[in-house]
Amino acid sequence: MRIPISRRALLSGAISLSVTAQLSPKVRAQFPRLYGINAYYLLVESYRKVQQQPQRPVQDVVRDYLTQDLQLPELRRRSQINAIRFWAFNDYPVSAPGVPDGSFDAALWSAPNQVVQPVLNILNILVEQLSELDFYLIPTLGNYWLSYGGILRYLEWVKAIPAGTWLNAFMTLQDQDKYLKYGANFYLNPQVEQLFQNHTRQVLNVLNKYPKVIAIDILNEPRGKGVYAQENRPVKPNVPMQKIVADWLDRQAIFIRKNMSNSVHITSGEEGWLAQPPKLALTYLKSDPQTHEGIDLATNMTRPNLTMGTIHMYTHPAAELQKTSLAGLPFTDRRGWDYLLRPDQPGSWQNYKKLGDEWLRSRALAMGNKPWYLGELGWCRPRSDQDKRPLSNRELQDDRITLYRHWTNLAFSLGAKGVFLWLLDGLQHQDEFYGMTREQIQQIFPA
């Protein structure tokens, strides 16, 4: 079936807070141990495969993509991998001036509140096929970052920021300026919240059909950056930005619960920043609070409708690649949370390993008594102190086998319900910092 759009181009009724906070002990006890991968691109690559084979049934094309191209059944058989985290959104524009055809394909929305039904159908088939392949699923409903849309797209859709702001940030790479200027408004504007719910309701109607959907991330890596967070001053008297974000996330969790089974956990999708120093003696990890990020893991875990915690982890030396944007502008793609290492500690491989241990221990303490999972785990390092280019993924494999196994075991010992590696390479989506082949992931977590 040919998709007729240009290549350029959540039980109903209120549920009380007390009910949503009290998932049954039986449900929690049956939560499986998740060995997961991130494959955020599944909707886009499925769409592209369908576009390339318009004469074939969509279901057959998506199945072949998952089974033959990505070889997911083989990964399931030959490793412990039993779960996938992926993007169940695509807020890119259908088309944009100066952007090559196909860059923004598989958009779910042609305009605010106007779903592209063929793309939503592909999402439905994708989740169906992944379920039949016996993977537990953690879909994500939106993004903080510019990739696939993000918070600036919603602000632009409701005309809270000038038209073209998102594309300008995407093309010129001036995203941090835009986040500092507009980012807080995403959580403060009621029109944005209503539109976010209008859009995600249709996605949740799809997800609710499949019991293999075990948890849902509200946003990928939400932050409350902006002038309030940067200056560490309240948005209004005695209300810091991290409370605004926590309350926004809690309201979305209430909304999701109205549209999803009670057995599904709801998480913020956050990285794990803390607005207060960790309650743990630290030797390698800085104890500095991260109020400038505008979000606080400990505060979020006090919200009753966020039934599960999440953190991400890129505690490694900084690596850099020189790249060119779609607009032809040079930029430095820099990865790694090297700034979390205490300055009195040398930046050795062993010290970054210990830094990672303290990151996990300190964040686990912030979860209270809630279950949690490690949603993204990535390790990389540069070729040398002078050459900041990342080692090839082949050269990093021995590191990863050692570290990923170690941090996974540590996370589980601290109460984590799952660990998700970043990233299984896709057909077009291959990460030069963290990407791994199926065979490499099988070496890390063999069956």
N, C-alpha and C positions, 0 to 999 in steps of 0.2 A: 504494500500500500504506500502510495506516495503522500508525504505530508504536505498539505497545501499552504505552506508559508515560505517566505523567501529565506534563502540561506543567509541573507544579510540580516538579512534581518536578524472540629474535633468531636455516649449516651446523652441526650439533650436534657436541659433543665439544670438548675443550680445545685451545686454540691457544697456542703458547708466545709469550712476550714478544718474542723475536727475530723470529718470523714476523710478528706483528702490526705490528711497527715497520717492516718492510721491504716496503712496497707497491712493486710493480715500477716501474722508471723509465718503462716504456712507459705504465703507467696514469697516472702523474703528468704525463707529457709530453702526453697526450691531453686533460688537463683543460681544458675550454673557458673562454674569458673570459666571466664572468657579469655581465650587466647585470640586476640583480634588483629586485624589489619585495617589500615585506612586505605580506601579507594574512592576518594571524594568525587571523582570524575565519571562515575558509572552512568549517570543519566545522559551526560553530553556524549560520551563515546557510544552509548546505545543509540542515541538519536542519529549520530553520524552514520552508523552502520545501516540504519533503516533508510536514510536518505540515499545511500549508495546502492540499495537493492529494493527499489520501489515496487518491483513485481512480486516480491515474496511476502508471505504473511509476517506481520510485525513480530508476533510471538516467536516464530522460528528464527528470525534474524537476531533477536535479543538473546535467545537461548544459545545460538551458535557463538555469539560474542563472548558470553560468559563461560561456555564450556570448551570451545575450541581456541578462541583467541587468548583469553585470560587463563584458561585451563584451571578454573576454580575447583571442579571435582577432584582433579589430581592433587591440588594443594590440600583439599580437605582430607583426602586419603593418606597422604604422605607426611602430614604434619599435625600438630595439635591445634592449628588454626580452626576455630569454629564460629567466628563472629566477624562482621564487617561494619565499619562506620563509614557513612557516605553522605553526600549532600542531597537532600530532598528538596532543594530549591534551585532556582536559577533566575536571578533578578537582573540579568544583563538586559540592555535594550535590544529590541529586535534588530535594529540597524543603527549605525551612527556614522556621521560624515568623517571621512579620512581613515576609516577602519576597514581593513581587508575583509572581503566576504568570508563568512564562516567563523570569524573570531568570536562573535557573540551568538552563535547558534544554540538551539535548544532552550531558548528563553521560555519561561513558563507564563510570562505576562506580556501581552502586547501593549497594554496600558493599565493604569490602576484599575483593579477589579475586573479586568478582562483577561481571563485565562486562555491560553492557547491549548485547546482541548487535545489535539494529537500528542503534544508533549506530555500532558498529564496522563494520557493513556499509556504512553511508553513508561512513565514512572510506575504506573500500576502493574504493567507486565514485568518490569524489572524487579519490583519487590516480590511479585508472585514467583518468578523464576529463582531468585535468591533463596526464598523460603523453601522451594522444592529441592534446592541443593543442600538444604539442612544447615544453613547459616543463621545464627542469631544476628539481629540487625539493630543498629543504633543510627537512625537517620537524624540529620541536623536540619533545622527549619530556616536558618538564615545565617548571615555572616556579618561580623563587624567590619572586616577588611573590604577593600575595593573589589577583590576578586569575586566574580559572580554577582556583583551588585553591592551588597553591604548596606550599612546604615545610611550612607549618603543618598542612595537610590530612593529609599523611603522618604527622606526629607524632601527630595526633589519632586517625588510623585505628589506630595500634598502641598507643593509650592511653598514650603517653609524656607527654602534656599533658592537662589537664582537657577533658572533652567540652564543646563549644561555644566553645572558645578561638578557633578560626578565624573562626566567625561573629561573635563579639564583636569581633574585630579588624577584620573587614570592615565591620561596621555602625557601630562607634564611631570608626573611623579611628585606633585606637590600635595600629597595626601595628608601629611602631618599638619600642615597649615590649616587644611580644611577641617580635620578632626578637632584641632584646638579651638577653632572658631565656631564650629557647628555641632560637634559630637554630643554635647550634653542635651541638646534639643531633641535628639532621638528618644530619650527617656522621659522628656517633659511635655512633649506635644501629644495631646489626646487624639488628634487626627492620624498621626503616625501609628499609634497603638491600635486604633480601629482598623486601619488598612492592613497592618501586619496580621491581625486576627482574621480579617476577611480573606486574605491570601492563604494563610496557613490552614484555615478551616477546610478548604478543598483538598489540600495535601493530607490532612489528618483523616479525612473521610476515606482516602485510599489506604493509608497506613493501618487504620483500625480493623481492616479486614484480615490482617495477617498476624497470627499469634507469635510468629518468630520476631516481630518487633518487640524488643524487650526493654528498651529505654529510648528516650528522645532527648536530644540536646536542643534547647531553645535557640541558642545562637552559637556560632563558632567563635570562641574567644572574645566574648563581650568585654568591653572596657567602657569606662565613663570619663575618658579623657576630655579635657576642656579647661577653661580658665579657672573653674572652681577647684578641680582636682590639682591643677598645676600650682595654684597658689595656696592649696590646702585650706580653703575657706568654705564656709557653709553655703549651700544654695539658698537657703532661708534659715532663720534662726534655729540653731541646734540640729540642722538637717544636712549632713555631709553628702557628697556625691555618691559615696558607696551605699548609703541608705536609699537614695533615689533609685539606683540600679537594682538593689536587692528587692525593693518593693515592686519595681517594674517586672522583674523576673518572676516574682511570686504571683503577680496578677496573670501573667501569661501561663504559668503552671495551672492556675485555677481554670483558665479557659481551655487549656489542653485536656485537663481531666474531664471536662464536660463532653469532650469529643473522642475520648480514648478509653479503653478498658482500664479498670482499676489495677490490673496486674502490671501495667507499664510504668516504669520509673521515669521521673522527669528530672532533668539536670540542666544547669545553666549552660554547660559547655565551656566553662571558663578555664583559664590557665593555672590559677592558684595564687594570685597576688594577695598579699596581706597588708592591711592598713596599720597593723600593730606588730611589733617584733614577735617572732615565734616564741612560744613558751618551751624553749629547748636550748640547752647549752650548745653553742655552735663554735666550730673551729675553722671550717672552710667556707661555709655559707654566710654571707653578710646578713646581719640582723636588722638592717635598715628597713623601716616600713615603706611600702610602695603606694602611699596615698595619691601620688601623681597619676596612677593608673585609673583611679576613680572607681575601683571595685575592690571588694574584700571578701575572700573566701569564707572567713569565719562568720561574717555578718550574713552572707547568703545561706549558710548552713543553719541559721536560726529561723529561716523562713519555712513554715510548715509544709508548703506545697511543693517545694524543691525536695523531692524524696531521695535524691541520690547526689553525691558530690562528684566532682571531676577535676582533674588537673592535667596539665601538659608538661612536657619535660624536654628541654633542649639545653641541658647544662654541660656545654662543651666549649672549647676554645673557638674564637671567631674565625670563620672562613669566608672568603670573598670571591666573587666572580664578576668580571666586567661584562655587562650586557647592553643591549640596545632595546628601547621600548618600541611599542607599535608606532609611535610618532617619530621614530628614528633618533631619539635622544639617548645618549649614553648614560648609564647609571651603574652603581655598585650594588649587587645583590649580596647582602651580608647576613649571615646566619650564626646563631649561637648566643647563649646567655653568659658570655664570659664575664660580664660586669657583676655577676652575682658572687664571684670568687673574691674572698677577702684579699686586700692588697698585700698583706704580709705573708701570703702563701704563694709559692712559685706555681706557675701555670703548667704543671706536669700532668701527664695522662693520669697518674695515680691520684693526684689531688682533685682533678675533675671527677674522678670516680667517687671520691669521698664527698665532694660537693653534692653529687647526685644523691648519695645516701642521705645526707642531711636535708636535702630538698624533700625527699619522700617522707622522712620521719617527721619533719616540721609540718608538712601539709596534712599528713594523716592525723596529727593531733588536732588540727583545725576542723576536722569533720564531725566532731562530737560523736554521737552514736549512730550516725547515718552511714549506709553503705556508700562506697565510692569506687571510681575506676580511673585508671590512667589512660586518658583518651588519645594522647599522642606521645610517642616516645621516639626521639631521634638522636642519633649520635653522628658527629662528623668532626674532623679536625683538619687544619691546613697542612700543606706540604712542609712548611718550615716557618720559622719566625719571619723570614724575609719574603717568602713566597706564600701568600695567603690563599692561593687557590686550594680548593678542597682536594684531598686525596680521592682517587677514584673509588667508586663503590666496591670494586673488586679488592682494592688495597685495604679498605676499611672492614672487610668481612670478618677477619679474625677478631678485631676490636669488638664488633657487634655481637658475635657469638658469645664472647665472654661477658660483655656489659649487659646486653639485653636479657640474657639468662639470669645474671646476678640481680639486676633491678626488678625483673619480674618476680623472682623468688622473694625479694625483700618486700615488694609491694603486697604480695599475697600474705606474707607474714604479718604485715601491718593492717590487714583487713580489706585490702582491695578485692573487688569482685572481678576485675578484668584488667588486662594490659593490651593496648592496641598500638602496634608498630606503625610508624610513618616511614615508608610508604611502599605499597605494592605498585610497581611500575605498570602503567597502562599502555595503550597503543600509541597515543600521542602525548600522554602526560607522564613524563619521566623526570624525576627530580634528581638533579646533579649533585645535590648535597646528601640526600637520604634515600633515594630510590633503590629498591631491591627487586630482583627477579624472583619468580616462584621458587626456583631451586635454592636461592640464597636463604629465603625465609624458611624453607624446609630444613636447611642445615641448622638454623637457630632453634627451631621448635620441632624436631623430628617426631614422628608418630611413635 
